[in-house]
Amino acid sequence: MMDDLAYLPVLKLPVLPSRITRIFEPGYVICRDDVLLVLHYVQQKVALEDPLLMDLPKPRLITNFQYFSEAAMLLLGEHTSSYSTQERLRTCLHEVLFGLRGEMQQSSMNYSVS
């Protein structure tokens, strides 16, 4: 699985706020590459010890990890195109990015998690 991350051409592109914002648009169908992009982005932020991430309280870091794991597990499922799975993926990715979106959070986050 980790080898897959190294060879995805989409991951060689910079993670743009517009690319992440698009994932949270209600009609957008999230694909495998979108999920891998977000998971890889978070993985890089953790590896680089991003200050935004390091400032989060420990319970929130655990919550982020829980949603990171759930998003990864949803990728293993066979039916990621169903509406309920799409909404669950959208929720997981939203929670995974909590605290890391910085300027993106204020300008483009219209998605509410219920």
Secondary structure, DSSP 8 states (H G I E B T S, - for coil): -HHHHHH-GGGGS---HHHHHHHTSTT----HHHHHHHHHHHHHHHHTT-HHHHTS-HHHHHHHHHHHHHHHHHHHSS-TTSHHHHHHHHHHHHHHTTTT-THHHHHH------
